[in-house]
Amino acid sequence: MGKEPAKWAKRFPDEFYRQMSRLKRLNYNPESSKRPLILAQATIDIVYDRLGPGLTEDLRQRRKEIFDATGKAGLLQQFLTEDIGHPALQQDLTESYFSALRFQDDDWDGFRHLMDRVSPPYNRSLLLPFRRLHVGYLALDLQ
């Protein structure tokens, strides 16, 4: 049973979306399961792209195959395995949540910068630690 995809279960706590909404300055409605597209994109960026190399695309492909066969689209988390995928997801959600608590409202950029440093996304360029780049007589601040 360890490698079988999980059935539907709530894996993303409301507090995770409350924090992401706060950082993005979005209204959060805990009564609704519908989330703005910008939160879906943030979830891909902060969670799935950091779990493993190529995982996001693999999950999207599996979801497409299921949709083509059944006409039903699932949530990406439903295609994670119980033995490895869900524990990794839970750990990443916990880290993201507690990291988000450190930032003021509307400081998505600061939060994302921290996440890029402590848990860089796979298949993207890494951040360089340089604060200032000197090119001849020109000095550029890199932020």
C-alpha positions as CSV (number, residue, x, y, z in Angstrom):
1,M,0.0,0.0,0.0
2,G,3.0,2.3,0.5
3,K,3.3,3.4,-3.2
4,E,-0.5,3.7,-3.9
5,P,-1.8,7.2,-4.5
6,A,-3.9,8.5,-1.6
7,K,-7.6,9.0,-1.7
8,W,-8.9,12.5,-1.1
9,A,-8.0,13.9,2.3
10,K,-7.5,17.4,3.5
11,R,-3.7,17.9,3.5
12,F,-3.4,21.7,3.4
13,P,-4.5,23.3,6.8
14,D,-6.6,26.4,6.7
15,E,-3.8,28.2,8.6
16,F,-1.4,27.6,5.7
17,Y,-3.8,29.5,3.3
18,R,-4.5,32.1,6.0
19,Q,-0.8,32.9,6.2
20,M,-0.3,32.9,2.4
21,S,-3.3,35.2,2.0
22,R,-2.0,37.5,4.7
23,L,1.4,37.8,3.0
24,K,-0.2,38.4,-0.4
25,R,-2.8,40.9,1.1
26,L,-5.7,38.8,0.0
27,N,-9.0,38.3,1.7
28,Y,-9.2,34.9,3.3
29,N,-12.5,33.1,3.6
30,P,-12.1,29.9,5.8
31,E,-15.7,28.9,4.9
32,S,-14.8,28.5,1.2
33,S,-12.7,25.7,-0.3
34,K,-12.2,27.9,-3.5
35,R,-8.9,29.7,-3.5
36,P,-7.8,32.5,-5.9
37,L,-5.6,31.5,-8.8
38,I,-2.8,33.5,-7.2
39,L,-2.8,31.2,-4.2
40,A,-2.8,28.1,-6.4
41,Q,0.3,29.5,-8.1
42,A,1.9,30.4,-4.7
43,T,1.2,26.8,-3.5
44,I,3.0,25.4,-6.6
45,D,5.9,27.7,-6.0
46,I,6.2,27.4,-2.2
47,V,5.3,23.7,-1.8
48,Y,5.4,21.4,-4.8
49,D,8.4,22.9,-6.7
50,R,10.4,22.4,-3.5
51,L,9.5,18.8,-2.8
52,G,11.6,17.1,-5.5
53,P,13.0,17.5,-8.9
54,G,10.4,17.3,-11.6
55,L,7.7,16.4,-9.1
56,T,5.3,19.2,-10.1
57,E,5.3,18.2,-13.8
58,D,5.0,14.5,-12.9
59,L,2.0,15.2,-10.7
60,R,0.4,17.4,-13.4
61,Q,0.9,14.6,-16.0
62,R,-0.6,12.0,-13.7
63,R,-3.6,14.3,-13.1
64,K,-4.0,14.8,-16.9
65,E,-4.0,11.1,-17.5
66,I,-6.7,10.5,-14.9
67,F,-8.7,13.4,-16.3
68,D,-8.4,12.0,-19.9
69,A,-9.5,8.5,-18.7
70,T,-12.3,9.5,-16.3
71,G,-13.2,13.1,-16.9
72,K,-12.4,14.0,-13.3
73,A,-9.6,16.3,-12.3
74,G,-8.0,15.7,-9.0
75,L,-5.8,17.7,-6.7
76,L,-2.1,17.4,-7.1
77,Q,-1.7,16.2,-3.5
78,Q,-3.9,13.2,-4.3
79,F,-1.2,11.8,-6.6
80,L,1.5,11.8,-3.9
81,T,2.3,8.5,-2.2
82,E,1.4,7.8,1.4
83,D,4.9,6.6,2.4
84,I,7.1,9.3,1.0
85,G,5.0,12.1,-0.7
86,H,2.6,12.9,2.1
87,P,5.2,13.0,4.9
88,A,7.3,15.3,2.7
89,L,4.3,17.5,2.0
90,Q,3.5,17.7,5.7
91,Q,7.0,18.7,6.6
92,D,7.2,21.3,3.8
93,L,3.8,22.8,4.9
94,T,4.9,23.0,8.5
95,E,8.2,24.7,7.5
96,S,6.4,27.2,5.2
97,Y,3.8,28.0,7.8
98,F,6.3,28.8,10.6
99,S,8.5,30.7,8.2
100,A,5.5,32.8,7.1
101,L,4.8,33.8,10.7
102,R,8.1,35.7,10.8
103,F,6.9,38.2,8.2
104,Q,4.6,41.3,8.4
105,D,1.5,41.5,6.3
106,D,2.1,42.1,2.6
107,D,5.8,40.9,2.8
108,W,5.4,38.1,0.2
109,D,8.8,39.1,-1.3
110,G,10.6,38.8,2.0
111,F,9.0,35.4,2.7
112,R,9.7,34.1,-0.7
113,H,13.3,35.2,-0.5
114,L,13.7,33.3,2.8
115,M,12.1,30.2,1.3
116,D,14.4,30.4,-1.8
117,R,17.4,30.4,0.6
118,V,16.4,27.7,3.1
119,S,14.5,25.5,0.6
120,P,15.4,26.3,-2.9
121,P,13.0,25.2,-5.6
122,Y,14.2,22.4,-7.9
123,N,14.9,23.1,-11.6
124,R,15.4,26.8,-11.1
125,S,18.5,29.0,-10.9
126,L,19.9,29.4,-7.4
127,L,20.1,32.8,-5.8
128,L,23.7,34.2,-5.7
129,P,24.8,35.6,-2.4
130,F,26.2,38.8,-3.9
131,R,24.7,42.1,-2.6
132,R,26.6,44.4,-5.0
133,L,28.0,43.7,-8.5
134,H,31.0,45.8,-9.6
135,V,31.4,46.2,-13.4
136,G,34.1,48.6,-14.2
137,Y,33.1,52.0,-12.8
138,L,29.5,50.9,-12.3
139,A,28.2,49.4,-9.1
140,L,24.7,47.7,-9.2
141,D,22.7,46.8,-6.1
142,L,21.3,43.4,-6.5
143,Q,18.2,42.8,-4.3
